[in-house]
Amino acid sequence: MQFIHADQCLMPEGWRRDVQVDIGADGRIAGVGARIGRATTRVDLLLPAPLNLHSHAFQRAMAGLTEARGPDPSDSFWTWRRLMYAFLDQLTPDHVEAIAALVYMEMLEAGFGAVAEFHYLHHDVGGTPYGRLAELSDRIIAAAVEAGIGLTLLPVQYQYGGCDRRALQGGQRRFGNDPDRFLTLHSQAMAALATGPKDYAGGVAPHSLRAVDPAGLRTLLDTATSGPIHMHLAEQVAEVDEVLAHLGARPVDWLLANHDVDARWCLIHCTQMTEAETDALAATGAVAGLCPLTEANLGDGIFNGTRFLGQGGRVGVGSDSNIQISLFEELKSLEYSQRLRDRSRAALASRDRSTGRVLFDAAAAGGAQAGGRHSGKIAPGFWADLIAVDTDTQWLCNRQGDTLLDSLVFAGGHASIRDVWSAGRHVVKEGRHSHRDTIVSNFKRVMRQLETSI
């Protein structure tokens, strides 16, 4: 057992002081109550650690390498995408594992307790399958185990290069499977996942309406009768136009008209929605998976958060391309995007909760739902995904309650994170991951190997 004594704690019912949280040997919260006896760990502030609901781990190795303009003066998401595909051809399974371990370590140090890995890199260069189809899924699981992070593995189905069903080209070929081969790969990945920690879970991810045709999507959904379903949706104007031209409706309209979208679904980005689509998606109970830092980096657009949340919609955040991994920066960027668009302040605050509180509560609840993970609350029976924060810092100045959360989100809170637990695994202590030196050394070695070819 572990016993945490917290001066302040964010509970499902609100703020409480002088709390003891007991963590059982199974990694779940065994009890919450008044402080008694001796503590294993004493903290100023204890928060639930949200799940990072969208990650492409391998893209972390590209961070900072795509910011120079290429020969095309209208540099865009699509030119970035071509660079990403060229980069893919350099990666081996060992590279993928080392990069993912660094990503997951950085997520934990940033306050994420778990991750939903949208894993679409499946095959060797040129699209040749490995001897074991799920080789790279195995590497993602191994990296998560090394880092000690909670994992929801989402193998991605990717059939075509567009709605016209054109063949995959270049680096894209490492993603591709027909429906039958994908189901075999998925089965292998889920079997490997079942041998991992008890908090690990799996789901499925049809990549997008551009990459999976209607028949392939139907086959996949008929087979995936449980677990989360994640999909990129309405991210780019060109994507919306292409889906409209080939399927006869905009992406959100088409999906809602043709499938029973519900709380199992997490739709990623959704930065190109009409007001009617925004309202309709909010009503489904699905999570909108937002990645504000990546969406800004790629010029995707701005999610209509004020309207979506105002209609009772559910959101969570992810780090997507992992160009910067920071829970609080993702939340701040989401709020700032709404302010910039509407020339407003405190855009997502409610009458009874501050901006930081609304953002944090949404990320904790939405991430847990999107990951199919019993987390996001400090309550008995939930996974012990927890963040401990030092409040006696120049950024937080021993503030309390919602004001303290606002300071974490908007005034540099990342540096105040002291400890992080993932399903009871105490992986970050004094702000530092327990395996940091080894993981960073392995990553730097990989980058030296890649630097001549990137």
VEXDREN-2710 file (C-alpha; in Angstrom, 1 decimal):
% VEXDREN-2710
k/r/px/py/pz
1/MET/0.0/0.0/0.0
2/GLN/1.0/3.6/-0.6
3/PHE/-0.5/6.5/1.5
4/ILE/-0.5/10.0/0.1
5/HIS/-1.2/12.9/2.4
6/ALA/-2.3/16.0/0.4
7/ASP/-2.9/19.5/1.7
8/GLN/-5.3/20.1/-1.2
9/CYS/-7.0/17.6/-3.4
10/LEU/-9.4/17.9/-6.3
11/MET/-12.2/15.4/-5.7
12/PRO/-15.2/14.6/-7.8
13/GLU/-17.3/16.8/-5.5
14/GLY/-14.8/19.6/-5.5
15/TRP/-11.9/20.8/-3.5
16/ARG/-11.0/19.2/-0.2
17/ARG/-8.2/19.8/2.3
18/ASP/-6.1/17.5/4.4
19/VAL/-6.8/14.3/2.5
20/GLN/-5.3/10.9/2.5
21/VAL/-5.4/8.8/-0.6
22/ASP/-4.6/5.0/-0.2
23/ILE/-3.2/3.2/-3.3
24/GLY/-3.7/-0.6/-3.3
25/ALA/-1.2/-3.1/-4.6
26/ASP/-3.4/-3.5/-7.7
27/GLY/-2.7/0.1/-8.7
28/ARG/-6.2/1.3/-7.9
29/ILE/-7.3/3.9/-5.3
30/ALA/-8.3/1.8/-2.3
31/GLY/-9.6/4.7/-0.2
32/VAL/-9.9/8.4/0.3
33/GLY/-10.5/10.1/3.6
34/ALA/-9.1/12.2/6.4
35/ARG/-5.4/12.1/7.0
36/ILE/-4.4/9.5/9.6
37/GLY/-1.2/7.7/10.5
38/ARG/2.0/7.8/8.5
39/ALA/2.3/8.9/4.9
40/THR/4.4/7.3/2.1
41/THR/4.4/10.7/0.3
42/ARG/3.3/14.2/1.4
43/VAL/2.2/16.6/-1.2
44/ASP/0.9/20.2/-1.4
45/LEU/-1.7/19.5/-4.2
46/LEU/-3.0/16.2/-5.6
47/LEU/-4.9/16.1/-9.0
48/PRO/-6.1/13.3/-11.2
49/ALA/-3.7/12.7/-14.1
50/PRO/-5.5/12.9/-17.4
51/LEU/-5.0/10.5/-20.3
52/ASN/-3.3/11.9/-23.4
53/LEU/-5.9/10.8/-25.9
54/HIS/-4.0/11.2/-29.2
55/SER/-0.4/10.4/-29.9
56/HIS/1.7/9.4/-32.9
57/ALA/4.8/8.6/-30.9
58/PHE/7.3/8.3/-33.8
59/GLN/6.8/11.9/-34.9
60/ARG/8.5/13.1/-31.7
61/ALA/11.8/12.5/-33.5
62/MET/10.8/15.1/-36.1
63/ALA/10.1/17.9/-33.6
64/GLY/11.8/21.1/-34.8
65/LEU/12.8/19.7/-38.1
66/THR/10.0/20.9/-40.4
67/GLU/9.9/24.6/-39.6
68/ALA/11.8/25.9/-42.7
69/ARG/9.7/26.7/-45.7
70/GLY/10.2/24.3/-48.6
71/PRO/10.2/25.2/-52.4
72/ASP/6.4/25.6/-52.3
73/PRO/5.6/29.2/-51.1
74/SER/2.2/27.9/-49.9
75/ASP/3.7/25.6/-47.3
76/SER/0.9/23.7/-45.5
77/PHE/-0.2/20.5/-43.7
78/TRP/0.1/18.7/-47.0
79/THR/3.8/19.7/-47.5
80/TRP/4.5/18.7/-43.9
81/ARG/2.9/15.4/-44.6
82/ARG/5.2/14.6/-47.5
83/LEU/8.2/15.3/-45.3
84/MET/6.8/13.0/-42.6
85/TYR/6.5/10.2/-45.1
86/ALA/10.1/10.6/-46.3
87/PHE/11.2/10.5/-42.6
88/LEU/9.3/7.3/-42.1
89/ASP/11.6/5.3/-44.4
90/GLN/14.5/5.6/-42.0
91/LEU/12.8/4.1/-38.9
92/THR/13.6/0.6/-37.7
93/PRO/11.7/-1.3/-34.9
94/ASP/14.5/-0.4/-32.4
95/HIS/14.2/3.3/-33.4
96/VAL/10.4/3.2/-32.9
97/GLU/10.7/1.7/-29.4
98/ALA/13.4/4.1/-28.2
99/ILE/11.4/7.2/-29.6
100/ALA/8.2/6.0/-28.0
101/ALA/9.9/5.4/-24.6
102/LEU/11.1/9.0/-24.6
103/VAL/7.6/10.3/-25.6
104/TYR/6.0/8.4/-22.8
105/MET/8.5/9.5/-20.3
106/GLU/8.0/13.1/-21.3
107/MET/4.2/12.6/-21.0
108/LEU/4.5/11.4/-17.5
109/GLU/6.8/14.3/-16.5
110/ALA/4.2/16.6/-18.0
111/GLY/1.4/15.3/-15.9
112/PHE/-0.3/12.7/-18.2
113/GLY/-1.0/9.5/-16.5
114/ALA/-1.8/7.4/-19.6
115/VAL/-1.9/7.6/-23.4
116/ALA/-4.1/6.4/-26.2
117/GLU/-1.5/5.6/-29.0
118/PHE/-3.0/6.1/-32.5
119/HIS/-0.6/3.6/-33.9
120/TYR/-0.5/3.4/-37.7
121/LEU/3.1/2.5/-38.4
122/HIS/2.9/-1.2/-39.0
123/HIS/5.3/-2.5/-41.7
124/ASP/8.9/-2.3/-42.9
125/VAL/10.1/0.1/-45.5
126/GLY/8.1/-0.2/-48.7
127/GLY/5.2/-1.8/-46.9
128/THR/6.7/-5.2/-46.5
129/PRO/5.1/-6.9/-43.5
130/TYR/7.4/-8.0/-40.6
131/GLY/7.5/-11.7/-39.9
132/ARG/5.1/-10.9/-37.1
133/LEU/2.5/-8.5/-38.3
134/ALA/2.2/-6.8/-34.9
135/GLU/6.0/-6.3/-34.5
136/LEU/5.7/-2.5/-34.1
137/SER/2.6/-2.8/-31.9
138/ASP/4.8/-5.0/-29.7
139/ARG/7.4/-2.2/-29.6
140/ILE/4.9/0.4/-28.5
141/ILE/3.8/-1.9/-25.7
142/ALA/7.4/-2.5/-24.7
143/ALA/8.1/1.3/-24.6
144/ALA/5.0/2.0/-22.5
145/VAL/6.1/-0.7/-20.0
146/GLU/9.6/0.8/-19.8
147/ALA/8.2/4.2/-19.1
148/GLY/5.5/2.9/-16.8
149/ILE/2.7/4.8/-18.5
150/GLY/-0.9/3.5/-18.8
151/LEU/-1.7/2.5/-22.4
152/THR/-4.7/2.3/-24.6
153/LEU/-3.3/0.8/-27.9
154/LEU/-5.3/1.8/-31.0
155/PRO/-4.0/-0.1/-34.1
156/VAL/-5.0/2.0/-37.1
157/GLN/-6.6/0.7/-40.3
158/TYR/-5.3/2.5/-43.4
159/GLN/-6.3/1.3/-46.8
160/TYR/-6.0/4.1/-49.4
161/GLY/-4.3/7.3/-50.2
162/GLY/-7.6/9.2/-50.7
163/CYS/-11.3/8.9/-51.2
164/ASP/-10.7/7.9/-54.8
165/ARG/-9.1/4.7/-53.5
166/ARG/-5.7/5.5/-55.0
167/ALA/-2.8/3.2/-53.9
168/LEU/-0.6/4.1/-51.0
169/GLN/2.7/5.7/-52.0
170/GLY/6.1/6.2/-50.4
171/GLY/6.2/6.1/-46.6
172/GLN/2.4/5.6/-46.6
173/ARG/2.9/2.0/-47.6
174/ARG/4.2/1.3/-44.1
175/PHE/0.6/2.0/-42.8
176/GLY/-1.5/-0.1/-45.2
177/ASN/-3.6/-3.2/-44.8
178/ASP/-6.6/-4.7/-46.4
179/PRO/-9.4/-5.4/-44.0
180/ASP/-8.5/-9.1/-43.5
181/ARG/-4.8/-8.5/-42.8
182/PHE/-5.6/-5.6/-40.5
183/LEU/-7.9/-7.8/-38.4
184/THR/-5.1/-10.4/-38.1
185/LEU/-2.7/-7.7/-37.0
186/HIS/-5.2/-6.2/-34.6
187/SER/-5.8/-9.7/-33.0
188/GLN/-2.0/-10.2/-32.5
189/ALA/-1.7/-6.7/-31.0
190/MET/-4.6/-7.3/-28.5
191/ALA/-3.1/-10.7/-27.5
192/ALA/0.3/-9.0/-26.8
193/LEU/-1.5/-6.2/-24.9
194/ALA/-3.2/-8.8/-22.6
195/THR/0.2/-10.0/-21.4
196/GLY/1.1/-6.5/-20.2
197/PRO/0.0/-4.6/-17.1
198/LYS/-3.6/-5.0/-15.9
199/ASP/-4.5/-1.4/-16.7
200/TYR/-3.6/-1.7/-20.4
201/ALA/-6.5/-1.6/-22.8
202/GLY/-7.1/-1.7/-26.6
203/GLY/-9.4/-0.3/-29.2
204/VAL/-9.5/0.3/-32.9
205/ALA/-8.8/3.3/-35.1
206/PRO/-10.1/3.6/-38.7
207/HIS/-7.7/6.4/-39.7
208/SER/-10.1/8.7/-41.6
209/LEU/-12.8/8.8/-44.2
210/ARG/-10.0/9.4/-46.8
211/ALA/-8.0/6.4/-45.8
212/VAL/-10.8/3.8/-45.2
213/ASP/-13.6/3.3/-47.6
214/PRO/-17.2/2.8/-46.4
215/ALA/-17.1/-1.0/-46.8
216/GLY/-13.8/-1.2/-44.9
217/LEU/-15.2/1.0/-42.2
218/ARG/-18.3/-1.2/-41.9
219/THR/-16.3/-4.4/-41.7
220/LEU/-14.1/-2.9/-39.0
221/LEU/-17.0/-1.6/-36.9
222/ASP/-18.9/-4.9/-37.2
223/THR/-15.8/-6.7/-35.8
224/ALA/-14.9/-4.1/-33.1
225/THR/-17.9/-4.6/-30.8
226/SER/-16.2/-3.3/-27.7
227/GLY/-13.5/-0.8/-26.7
228/PRO/-12.8/2.8/-27.9
229/ILE/-13.1/3.8/-31.6
230/HIS/-10.9/6.7/-32.7
231/MET/-10.8/8.5/-36.1
232/HIS/-9.4/11.7/-37.6
233/LEU/-12.4/13.8/-38.7
234/ALA/-12.8/17.2/-40.4
235/GLU/-9.2/18.3/-39.8
236/GLN/-8.4/20.1/-43.0
237/VAL/-10.5/22.1/-45.6
238/ALA/-9.1/20.0/-48.4
239/GLU/-10.2/16.8/-46.6
240/VAL/-13.7/18.2/-46.2
241/ASP/-13.9/19.0/-49.9
242/GLU/-12.6/15.6/-50.9
243/VAL/-15.1/13.7/-48.7
244/LEU/-17.9/15.9/-49.9
245/ALA/-17.0/15.3/-53.6
246/HIS/-16.7/11.5/-53.2
247/LEU/-19.2/10.6/-50.5
248/GLY/-21.8/13.4/-51.1
249/ALA/-21.6/14.9/-47.6
250/ARG/-19.2/16.7/-45.3
251/PRO/-17.2/14.3/-43.0
252/VAL/-19.2/14.9/-39.8
253/ASP/-22.5/14.8/-41.5
254/TRP/-21.6/11.6/-43.4
255/LEU/-20.3/9.8/-40.3
256/LEU/-23.4/10.7/-38.2
257/ALA/-25.8/9.7/-41.0
258/ASN/-24.2/6.3/-41.6
259/HIS/-23.0/5.1/-38.2
260/ASP/-24.2/5.1/-34.6
261/VAL/-21.7/7.4/-33.1
262/ASP/-21.8/7.3/-29.3
263/ALA/-19.7/7.5/-26.2
264/ARG/-17.2/4.8/-27.5
265/TRP/-16.1/7.2/-30.2
266/CYS/-13.3/9.8/-30.1
267/LEU/-13.2/12.1/-33.2
268/ILE/-9.8/13.7/-33.5
269/HIS/-9.4/17.5/-34.4
270/CYS/-12.9/18.4/-35.8
271/THR/-11.5/21.8/-36.6
272/GLN/-13.6/22.2/-39.8
273/MET/-17.2/21.9/-38.6
274/THR/-20.3/24.0/-39.2
275/GLU/-22.4/25.1/-36.3
276/ALA/-25.0/22.5/-37.1
277/GLU/-22.3/19.8/-37.2
278/THR/-20.9/21.0/-33.9
279/ASP/-24.3/20.7/-32.2
280/ALA/-25.0/17.3/-33.7
281/LEU/-21.6/15.9/-32.7
282/ALA/-22.0/17.2/-29.1
283/ALA/-25.3/15.5/-28.8
284/THR/-23.8/12.0/-29.5
285/GLY/-21.8/11.8/-26.3
286/ALA/-18.6/11.2/-28.3
287/VAL/-15.4/12.9/-27.2
288/ALA/-13.8/15.5/-29.5
289/GLY/-10.1/14.8/-29.3
290/LEU/-8.3/18.1/-29.4
291/CYS/-4.6/18.6/-30.0
292/PRO/-4.2/22.4/-29.9
293/LEU/-0.4/22.6/-30.1
294/THR/-0.2/20.3/-33.2
295/GLU/-3.3/21.9/-34.7
296/ALA/-1.6/25.3/-34.4
297/ASN/1.7/23.9/-35.7
298/LEU/0.0/22.4/-38.8
299/GLY/-2.4/25.3/-39.4
300/ASP/-5.4/23.1/-39.1
301/GLY/-7.8/25.7/-37.8
302/ILE/-9.7/26.4/-34.6
303/PHE/-12.1/24.0/-32.9
304/ASN/-15.4/25.6/-31.9
305/GLY/-14.9/24.9/-28.2
306/THR/-17.3/27.5/-26.8
307/ARG/-20.2/26.2/-28.8
308/PHE/-19.3/22.5/-28.4
309/LEU/-19.0/22.7/-24.6
310/GLY/-22.0/25.0/-24.4
311/GLN/-24.0/22.2/-26.0
312/GLY/-22.8/19.7/-23.5
313/GLY/-20.1/18.3/-25.7
314/ARG/-17.2/16.3/-24.2
315/VAL/-13.5/17.0/-25.0
316/GLY/-10.1/15.8/-24.1
317/VAL/-6.6/16.7/-25.2
318/GLY/-3.7/14.9/-26.8
319/SER/-0.2/15.7/-28.0
320/ASP/-0.6/14.2/-31.5
321/SER/2.7/14.9/-33.3
322/ASN/4.5/15.4/-30.0
323/ILE/6.3/18.5/-31.1
324/GLN/5.8/19.7/-27.5
325/ILE/4.5/17.5/-24.7
326/SER/2.8/19.6/-22.1
327/LEU/-0.6/19.0/-20.5
328/PHE/-1.0/22.6/-19.3
329/GLU/0.2/24.1/-22.6
330/GLU/-2.4/22.1/-24.5
331/LEU/-5.1/23.4/-22.2
332/LYS/-3.9/26.9/-22.4
333/SER/-3.7/26.8/-26.2
334/LEU/-7.3/25.6/-26.4
335/GLU/-8.5/28.5/-24.4
336/TYR/-6.3/31.0/-26.2
337/SER/-7.6/29.9/-29.6
338/GLN/-11.1/30.7/-28.5
339/ARG/-10.1/34.1/-27.2
340/LEU/-8.2/35.0/-30.4
341/ARG/-11.0/33.9/-32.7
342/ASP/-13.7/35.8/-30.7
343/ARG/-11.6/38.6/-29.2
344/SER/-12.8/37.6/-25.7
345/ARG/-11.4/36.5/-22.4
346/ALA/-12.2/33.6/-20.1
347/ALA/-14.0/32.0/-23.1
348/LEU/-14.5/28.6/-21.6
349/ALA/-15.1/29.5/-18.0
350/SER/-18.6/28.9/-16.5
351/ARG/-20.5/30.8/-13.8
352/ASP/-19.3/28.4/-11.1
353/ARG/-15.9/27.2/-12.4
354/SER/-12.8/29.2/-13.5
355/THR/-11.3/28.7/-17.0
356/GLY/-8.5/26.5/-15.7
357/ARG/-11.0/24.3/-13.7
358/VAL/-13.3/23.9/-16.7
359/LEU/-10.3/22.9/-18.9
360/PHE/-8.8/20.5/-16.4
361/ASP/-12.1/18.8/-15.5
362/ALA/-12.9/18.3/-19.2
363/ALA/-9.4/16.8/-20.0
364/ALA/-9.7/14.4/-17.0
365/ALA/-13.2/13.2/-17.9
366/GLY/-12.8/13.2/-21.6
367/GLY/-9.4/11.5/-21.6
368/ALA/-10.7/8.7/-19.4
369/GLN/-13.7/8.2/-21.6
370/ALA/-11.7/8.3/-24.9
371/GLY/-9.2/5.8/-23.5
372/GLY/-11.7/3.4/-22.1
373/ARG/-9.8/3.8/-18.8
374/HIS/-11.4/3.9/-15.4
375/SER/-9.4/7.0/-14.4
376/GLY/-9.8/10.8/-14.2
377/LYS/-11.2/10.9/-10.7
378/ILE/-9.6/10.6/-7.2
379/ALA/-12.1/8.1/-5.9
380/PRO/-12.1/4.5/-4.7
381/GLY/-11.9/1.9/-7.5
382/PHE/-10.3/4.2/-10.0
383/TRP/-6.8/3.7/-11.4
384/ALA/-4.4/5.7/-9.3
385/ASP/-3.3/8.1/-12.1
386/LEU/-2.2/11.1/-10.0
387/ILE/-0.3/14.4/-10.2
388/ALA/1.4/15.9/-7.2
389/VAL/2.2/19.6/-7.4
390/ASP/4.5/21.8/-5.3
391/THR/2.5/25.0/-4.6
392/ASP/5.3/26.9/-2.9
393/THR/6.8/28.1/-6.1
394/GLN/7.2/31.5/-7.8
395/TRP/4.4/30.5/-10.3
396/LEU/1.8/29.3/-7.8
397/CYS/2.6/31.2/-4.6
398/ASN/0.6/28.8/-2.4
399/ARG/-2.7/29.6/-4.0
400/GLN/-5.7/27.5/-3.5
401/GLY/-8.7/26.0/-5.4
402/ASP/-9.6/27.1/-8.9
403/THR/-7.1/30.0/-8.7
404/LEU/-4.4/27.5/-8.2
405/LEU/-5.5/25.5/-11.3
406/ASP/-5.6/28.8/-13.3
407/SER/-2.1/29.5/-12.3
408/LEU/-1.0/26.0/-13.3
409/VAL/-2.6/26.3/-16.7
410/PHE/-1.8/29.9/-17.5
411/ALA/1.4/30.7/-15.6
412/GLY/3.9/28.0/-16.0
413/GLY/2.6/25.1/-13.9
414/HIS/4.6/22.4/-15.7
415/ALA/7.7/23.2/-13.7
416/SER/5.8/22.7/-10.4
417/ILE/4.9/19.1/-11.1
418/ARG/6.7/17.0/-8.4
419/ASP/5.3/13.5/-8.6
420/VAL/3.2/11.4/-11.0
421/TRP/1.7/8.0/-10.5
422/SER/0.2/5.8/-13.3
423/ALA/-2.0/3.0/-12.0
424/GLY/-0.1/3.3/-8.8
425/ARG/3.3/3.2/-10.4
426/HIS/5.3/6.1/-8.8
427/VAL/7.3/6.9/-12.0
428/VAL/8.1/10.6/-11.5
429/LYS/9.6/11.8/-8.2
430/GLU/10.9/15.3/-7.6
431/GLY/9.9/16.2/-11.2
432/ARG/12.1/13.5/-12.7
433/HIS/11.3/10.2/-14.3
434/SER/13.0/7.3/-12.6
435/HIS/14.5/5.9/-15.9
436/ARG/15.2/9.3/-17.4
437/ASP/18.9/8.9/-18.0
438/THR/18.6/5.6/-19.8
439/ILE/15.6/6.6/-21.9
440/VAL/17.2/9.9/-23.0
441/SER/20.5/8.2/-23.8
442/ASN/18.8/5.7/-26.0
443/PHE/16.8/8.4/-27.8
444/LYS/19.9/10.5/-28.4
445/ARG/21.7/7.5/-29.9
446/VAL/18.8/7.0/-32.3
447/MET/18.8/10.6/-33.3
448/ARG/22.5/10.4/-34.1
449/GLN/21.8/7.4/-36.3
450/LEU/19.0/9.3/-38.1
451/GLU/20.5/12.7/-38.4
452/THR/22.3/12.0/-41.7
453/SER/19.1/10.9/-43.4
454/ILE/16.5/13.3/-42.0
END
